[in-house]
């Protein structure tokens, strides 16, 4: 007799030993548990089907889960009388000379993305710092109204300072990605007393010695990052990542629909920002006093890695890091290398 047969016979003996009314009660309990489990499973499946076919709901739930796992919360900061959607988390001791590693970190996202794009890096520091990332005007949920003019580079830099004051951040470390990197450099130059350290990741804002296909398209008057349909979305993802992430269909649908809805303003914004993104930091790098970490990926198809030397040559107190094989979004393509470089720099 094998072990399973022995266990079955033992269970039968135990049930037989019970009075008939107790056996009946136990069977009812088992049936009740099975019914509850079946209802829960059916509910879970139904919710999944509903969310999969409801892009806005899927995006809302997915970003809420992302915030929870990153340790940040959704807040609003009033800037110039407008509620700015913001991710905020952690704690800090700002301007404490004995604890520079507790300075708040202000994250600035890139073109066409939002505060949610910075959650990966915010997660790295939320246990020891205050981390904060706003939707900059015209991006994410901070939609420019029809009568709001698009900001140019100087306009965004002034807005960042207004946000810092409104959020009561004190002196900050600034981490900027792509457009956010160009703005971080310009901000550090314009407001040196507001910034302790700066991290530029795949920063735009200068003319690259090596002109890639993306830059040639921009010079020809094209807008390679504008998304007017699903095919544009796929093309932009291929441009941004050396290792494109899997994107659930509802998530993609939501982002494409949002981009299409904002197209008129997006075209206005790119016209206002184009000169800044191409060479806006050309004459201001010498004004940056904060120690600066400059990072690029060797496989970047948007801001060519040849920009690393240009930024490093222009900023006196700077360190350059080239991550082999990483694309434009280096913290996704090479998270371990990015974390080591950024945490070592900010905590020193």
C-alpha positions, 0 to 999 in steps of 0.5 A: 500500500503506497503512502497516498492510499494510506493517507486516504484511508486514514482520512476516511477513518477519521470522518467515519469516527465523527458523529453523522451531524458533525460530518454533515457540518464539516462538509457544509463548511468545505462547500462554503469555503469552495464557493467563496474561493470560486466567487473570489476567483470569478471576481478577480477574473472579471476585474481583470477583463474589465481593466484590460478593456478599460485603458484609463482604469488599467492605467490608474490601477497600474500607476497606483500599484507602481506608486505603492511599490516605489514608496511614493504618494500622489500629491498636489503642489500649488504653483502659480495658482495651479495644482501640480500633480506630484509624486512625493515620498520619504523624509529629509533634513534639508540644508543640514551640513552634517547630513548632506546625504539627506538633501531632497532629490528633485527628479525632472522627467523627459519630453513626452513622459511624466512624473511616473517615468521617474519612479524607478529611481525614486524607489532607490532613495525613498528610504533615506531621502525625500524624493519628489517628481512633478508633472512639468507644465504640459506633460502627464496630468499637468495639461496646459489649458487652451489659453496657457502659452507654452513655456520655453527653456527659460520659462521652465527653469523659472517654473522649477524654482517656483515649484521648489519654493512651493514644495518647501524643499530647501536646497536640492539635489536634481536628477534630470533625464533627457529634456529634464537633464537639459533643464537640470543643467540650466536650473543649476546655472540660473539658481546656484544657491538652490542646488547642491548636486546635479545628475544629468542623464542623457541630457539634451541642450547642446549640439552633439559632435556626432549627429545621429539620425534623430538629430538630422530629422529634428534639423530637417523640421521633423518632430520624431517624438510626437505621437499621433498613432500607435505606430508612432508610439512603437517607433518612439519606444524603439528610439528610447530603449536599447531593450524595449520593455513589454508594455501591456496593450491597455497601458499603450492604448491609454498613452497613445490616446492621451498623446493624440488628445494633447497633440495641438499643445504638444506641437506648440510646446516643441516649437517653444522648446526646440532651440533650448533642447538643441543648444540652450545650454551652450553659454551657461555651463560655466555658471554651474557651480554644483558638482555634476554627474554626467551620464550617457548610454553608448547606444543612445539614439536620441541624445548621442553619447558624444554629448558627454564630453561636451558637457564635461568640458563645460562644467568645471566640477563634473564627472562623466560616466558612459554606460556601454550598451544602454540606450536613452533611458539608461536607468531602465536599460542598465539599472544596476550600473545607474544606481551605483553611479548615482547613489555613490555620487549623491551620497558623497 
